[in-house]
Amino acid sequence: MILTVTLNAALDVTYQVPALRVGHTNRPTAADVRAGGKGVNVARVLHALGHETMVTGLVGGDTGAAIRADVLLAGLREALFDMAGPSRRTVTIVSDGTATAVNEPGPAVSISDWADFVGGYHALAARASVVVLSGSLPPNLPDDAYAQLIRATPGTPVILDTAGPALLAGLAARPAVVKPNVHELTEVTGLDDPLAAARALLDRGAGAVVASLGPEGLVAVTERGSWRVRVPEELHGNPTGAGDACVAALAAGHLLDWPDRLAEAAAVSAAAVPCPLAGDIDPDTYTRLRPTTTVEALDAHADR
């Protein structure tokens, strides 16, 4: 079972508009509301790929009730924990292949709610083959909240997908994989070269770093080598869920060798882009792209 953790779950609202005009009234051609947050999106993709998964995290208020109901409607198993404050909402406006997001920060989490979650997390993580920690931290949690969870999961590989201080603090707990995007890499390292930035995170404690480069694919740095991964075509649609799809594939492929694992991650990530909503993938796109996704070794000693 793959456990996905979403501490800052959200009710995601996605609008499709022909052309976003700032300062004007925009009338969407489609509007969708569903449970979200990065870990929930990862679980949706894992479920679509046929893997057993469990969704956990913190939810509260009417928004939290709606999140819980939609998770179950999607056929996902959940062990969500209640908190006092209402869960947040996010709004994504997709126009001409570009996504504009407005994300509420989420409610402040009390010490008692956090303690309850950590206690329950121990039991859930003990049953997992892989743990995925995804997304921003809600207010009032310390920067090392993810690091606490990683340390509470000895012997189980943990994939960490977050940004900023939470990412830097998490490195000290030595997650198996971290999955920043290129902008998050630059933010935490100050380096513009993705490969150099990924190596800097490896030096700070990550077991492996897989960085999303958008249409340019992925770059990965591990103790066993470094690779550049490219898909054969640029796709258009909603790129919001591509990173979460990448994380899902990395979790599902944790027993594969790195080149195959990375090729899977790149193809599954690309297959999310044509889908209107984060958490979905297009099987036909995956089937078309996977055979021609290329993995280039950047080190002479990289596993092939």
C-alpha positions as CSV (number, residue, x, y, z in Angstrom):
1,M,0.0,0.0,0.0
2,I,1.2,3.5,-0.9
3,L,0.3,6.1,1.7
4,T,-0.1,9.7,0.6
5,V,-0.1,12.5,3.1
6,T,-1.8,15.9,2.4
7,L,-1.5,18.1,5.5
8,N,-3.0,21.1,3.6
9,A,-5.8,19.4,1.7
10,A,-8.1,21.6,-0.4
11,L,-11.3,21.8,-2.2
12,D,-10.1,22.6,-5.7
13,V,-12.1,24.7,-8.1
14,T,-11.0,24.7,-11.7
15,Y,-12.3,27.1,-14.4
16,Q,-11.7,26.7,-18.1
17,V,-11.8,30.0,-19.9
18,P,-11.0,30.7,-23.6
19,A,-8.8,33.7,-22.8
20,L,-8.1,35.1,-19.3
21,R,-8.5,38.9,-19.3
22,V,-7.2,40.5,-16.1
23,G,-9.5,43.3,-14.9
24,H,-12.5,42.0,-16.9
25,T,-15.3,39.6,-16.4
26,N,-14.3,36.1,-17.4
27,R,-17.0,33.5,-18.2
28,P,-15.8,29.9,-17.9
29,T,-16.8,27.3,-20.4
30,A,-16.4,24.6,-17.7
31,A,-16.2,24.6,-13.9
32,D,-15.2,21.7,-11.7
33,V,-15.0,21.2,-8.0
34,R,-13.2,18.2,-6.4
35,A,-11.0,17.2,-3.5
36,G,-7.4,18.2,-4.0
37,G,-4.1,19.0,-2.5
38,K,-1.0,17.4,-3.9
39,G,-1.2,14.2,-2.0
40,V,-4.8,13.6,-3.0
41,N,-3.9,14.2,-6.6
42,V,-1.0,11.7,-6.3
43,A,-3.5,9.1,-4.8
44,R,-5.9,9.6,-7.8
45,V,-3.1,8.9,-10.3
46,L,-1.9,5.8,-8.3
47,H,-5.5,4.5,-8.2
48,A,-5.8,5.0,-12.0
49,L,-2.5,3.1,-12.4
50,G,-4.0,0.2,-10.4
51,H,-2.1,0.6,-7.2
52,E,-3.5,0.2,-3.7
53,T,-3.3,3.6,-1.9
54,M,-4.5,5.3,1.3
55,V,-5.1,9.0,1.6
56,T,-4.4,10.7,5.0
57,G,-4.0,14.2,6.2
58,L,-5.9,16.9,7.9
59,V,-9.4,18.2,7.1
60,G,-11.9,20.4,8.9
61,G,-15.2,22.2,8.6
62,D,-17.7,22.1,5.8
63,T,-14.9,22.2,3.2
64,G,-13.2,19.3,4.9
65,A,-16.5,17.3,4.8
66,A,-16.7,18.0,1.1
67,I,-13.1,16.8,0.6
68,R,-13.7,13.6,2.5
69,A,-16.9,12.9,0.6
70,D,-15.2,13.4,-2.8
71,V,-12.2,11.3,-1.9
72,L,-14.6,8.4,-1.2
73,L,-16.6,9.2,-4.4
74,A,-13.3,8.8,-6.3
75,G,-13.0,5.3,-4.9
76,L,-10.0,6.1,-2.7
77,R,-9.5,4.7,0.7
78,E,-9.0,7.4,3.3
79,A,-7.8,7.8,6.9
80,L,-8.2,11.6,7.2
81,F,-7.9,13.3,10.6
82,D,-10.2,16.1,11.7
83,M,-8.9,19.5,12.7
84,A,-10.6,22.5,14.2
85,G,-10.3,25.0,11.4
86,P,-12.0,24.7,8.0
87,S,-10.0,23.3,5.1
88,R,-8.9,25.7,2.4
89,R,-10.0,26.2,-1.2
90,T,-7.9,26.7,-4.3
91,V,-8.9,28.2,-7.6
92,T,-7.2,27.4,-10.9
93,I,-8.0,29.2,-14.1
94,V,-6.8,27.4,-17.2
95,S,-6.6,29.4,-20.4
96,D,-4.8,28.5,-23.6
97,G,-2.6,25.9,-21.9
98,T,-1.6,28.2,-19.0
99,A,-2.8,27.6,-15.4
100,T,-3.2,30.5,-13.0
101,A,-3.7,29.4,-9.4
102,V,-5.0,31.3,-6.4
103,N,-4.3,29.2,-3.3
104,E,-5.6,30.0,0.2
105,P,-3.0,29.3,2.9
106,G,-5.2,27.0,4.9
107,P,-6.2,27.0,8.6
108,A,-3.8,27.2,11.5
109,V,-3.3,23.7,13.0
110,S,-3.5,23.4,16.7
111,I,-0.8,21.5,18.8
112,S,-3.4,18.9,19.8
113,D,-4.6,18.3,16.2
114,W,-1.0,17.9,15.1
115,A,-0.3,15.5,17.9
116,D,-3.4,13.4,17.1
117,F,-2.3,13.2,13.4
118,V,1.3,12.2,14.2
119,G,0.0,9.4,16.5
120,G,-2.2,8.0,13.8
121,Y,0.4,8.4,11.1
122,H,2.7,6.0,12.9
123,A,0.2,3.1,12.5
124,L,-0.6,4.0,8.9
125,A,3.0,4.4,7.8
126,A,3.9,1.0,9.4
127,R,1.7,-0.7,6.8
128,A,3.0,1.2,3.8
129,S,5.5,0.1,1.2
130,V,6.1,3.8,0.2
131,V,5.1,7.1,1.9
132,V,4.4,10.3,-0.1
133,L,4.5,13.6,1.7
134,S,3.2,16.3,-0.6
135,G,2.3,20.0,-0.7
136,S,2.5,23.1,1.5
137,L,2.4,23.1,5.3
138,P,-0.7,24.7,6.8
139,P,-0.1,27.7,9.1
140,N,1.2,27.0,12.6
141,L,3.1,23.8,11.8
142,P,6.9,24.1,12.1
143,D,9.1,24.0,9.1
144,D,10.4,20.6,10.2
145,A,6.9,19.0,10.3
146,Y,7.7,16.8,7.3
147,A,11.1,16.0,8.8
148,Q,9.3,14.7,11.9
149,L,7.2,12.4,9.8
150,I,10.2,11.1,7.8
151,R,12.0,10.3,11.0
152,A,8.9,8.4,12.2
153,T,9.1,6.2,9.1
154,P,12.3,4.2,9.5
155,G,12.9,1.6,6.9
156,T,10.2,2.8,4.5
157,P,11.1,4.9,1.5
158,V,9.6,8.4,1.7
159,I,9.1,10.8,-1.3
160,L,9.0,14.4,-0.3
161,D,7.3,17.0,-2.7
162,T,7.3,20.4,-1.1
163,A,9.1,23.7,-1.4
164,G,10.9,26.4,0.6
165,P,11.8,26.0,4.2
166,A,9.8,22.8,4.5
167,L,11.9,21.2,1.8
168,L,15.2,22.4,3.3
169,A,14.2,21.2,6.8
170,G,13.0,17.9,5.3
171,L,16.4,17.1,3.8
172,A,18.0,16.7,7.2
173,A,15.7,13.7,7.8
174,R,17.1,12.0,4.6
175,P,14.0,11.3,2.5
176,A,14.5,8.7,-0.2
177,V,13.5,11.1,-3.0
178,V,12.7,14.8,-3.2
179,K,10.7,16.1,-6.2
180,P,11.0,19.9,-6.6
181,N,10.3,21.7,-9.8
182,V,12.9,23.9,-11.4
183,H,11.6,27.1,-9.8
184,E,11.6,25.5,-6.3
185,L,15.1,24.3,-6.9
186,T,16.3,27.8,-7.7
187,E,14.4,29.2,-4.7
188,V,16.1,26.9,-2.1
189,T,19.6,26.8,-3.6
190,G,20.1,30.1,-5.4
191,L,21.4,28.2,-8.4
192,D,20.1,28.6,-11.9
193,D,21.5,25.3,-13.2
194,P,19.0,22.6,-12.4
195,L,21.7,19.9,-12.3
196,A,23.9,21.8,-10.0
197,A,20.9,22.7,-7.8
198,A,19.8,19.1,-7.6
199,R,23.3,18.0,-6.6
200,A,23.2,20.6,-3.9
201,L,20.1,19.0,-2.4
202,L,21.7,15.6,-2.7
203,D,24.6,16.9,-0.6
204,R,22.2,18.2,2.0
205,G,20.6,14.8,2.7
206,A,18.3,13.7,-0.1
207,G,18.7,10.1,-1.3
208,A,17.8,11.2,-4.8
209,V,16.5,14.4,-6.4
210,V,14.1,14.3,-9.4
211,A,13.4,17.8,-10.7
212,S,10.5,18.7,-13.0
213,L,11.6,21.0,-15.9
214,G,8.2,21.5,-17.4
215,P,8.1,20.8,-21.1
216,E,11.8,20.0,-21.0
217,G,11.2,16.8,-19.0
218,L,13.1,15.8,-15.9
219,V,16.6,15.8,-14.5
220,A,17.5,13.3,-11.8
221,V,20.6,13.1,-9.5
222,T,21.1,10.0,-7.3
223,E,24.1,8.4,-5.5
224,R,24.2,5.9,-8.4
225,G,24.2,8.5,-11.2
226,S,22.5,11.4,-13.0
227,W,20.1,11.4,-15.9
228,R,18.2,13.7,-18.2
229,V,14.7,12.6,-19.3
230,R,12.8,13.9,-22.3
231,V,9.4,13.1,-23.8
232,P,9.2,13.3,-27.6
233,E,6.6,16.1,-27.9
234,E,5.4,19.2,-26.1
235,L,1.8,18.8,-24.8
236,H,-0.9,21.4,-24.3
237,G,-3.6,21.6,-21.7
238,N,-3.6,22.0,-17.9
239,P,-0.1,21.4,-16.5
240,T,-1.2,21.7,-12.9
241,G,-1.3,18.0,-12.1
242,A,1.9,17.0,-14.0
243,G,4.1,17.2,-11.0
244,D,1.8,15.1,-8.9
245,A,1.5,12.5,-11.6
246,C,5.3,12.3,-11.7
247,V,5.4,11.7,-7.9
248,A,2.8,9.0,-8.3
249,A,4.9,7.2,-10.9
250,L,8.0,7.5,-8.8
251,A,6.2,5.9,-5.9
252,A,4.7,3.2,-8.0
253,G,8.1,2.4,-9.5
254,H,10.1,2.3,-6.4
255,L,11.4,-1.2,-7.1
256,L,12.5,-0.4,-10.7
257,D,16.0,0.6,-11.7
258,W,16.4,4.4,-12.1
259,P,16.3,4.7,-15.9
260,D,13.0,2.8,-16.1
261,R,11.6,4.6,-13.1
262,L,12.4,7.9,-14.6
263,A,11.0,7.1,-18.0
264,E,7.8,6.0,-16.3
265,A,7.7,9.2,-14.3
266,A,8.2,11.4,-17.3
267,A,5.6,9.7,-19.5
268,V,2.9,9.6,-16.7
269,S,3.6,13.2,-15.9
270,A,3.2,14.2,-19.6
271,A,-0.1,12.2,-19.7
272,A,-1.5,14.5,-17.1
273,V,-1.2,17.6,-19.1
274,P,-4.1,17.0,-21.6
275,C,-6.5,16.3,-18.7
276,P,-8.6,19.3,-17.6
277,L,-8.2,18.4,-13.9
278,A,-5.2,17.7,-11.7
279,G,-5.2,14.1,-10.5
280,D,-6.2,12.6,-13.9
281,I,-4.0,11.1,-16.6
282,D,-4.8,10.2,-20.2
283,P,-3.9,6.5,-20.9
284,D,-3.7,7.0,-24.7
285,T,-1.1,9.8,-24.2
286,Y,0.9,7.6,-21.9
287,T,0.8,4.7,-24.3
288,R,1.9,6.9,-27.2
289,L,4.8,8.6,-25.3
290,R,6.3,5.9,-23.1
291,P,8.1,3.9,-25.9
292,T,9.9,7.1,-27.2
293,T,10.7,8.7,-23.8
294,T,14.5,9.0,-23.7
295,V,16.7,8.7,-20.7
296,E,20.2,10.1,-21.1
297,A,22.9,9.2,-18.6
298,L,24.9,12.2,-17.5
299,D,27.6,10.2,-15.7
300,A,29.8,7.5,-17.0
301,H,28.9,5.4,-13.9
302,A,25.2,5.8,-14.1
303,D,23.1,2.6,-14.0
304,R,21.7,1.8,-17.4
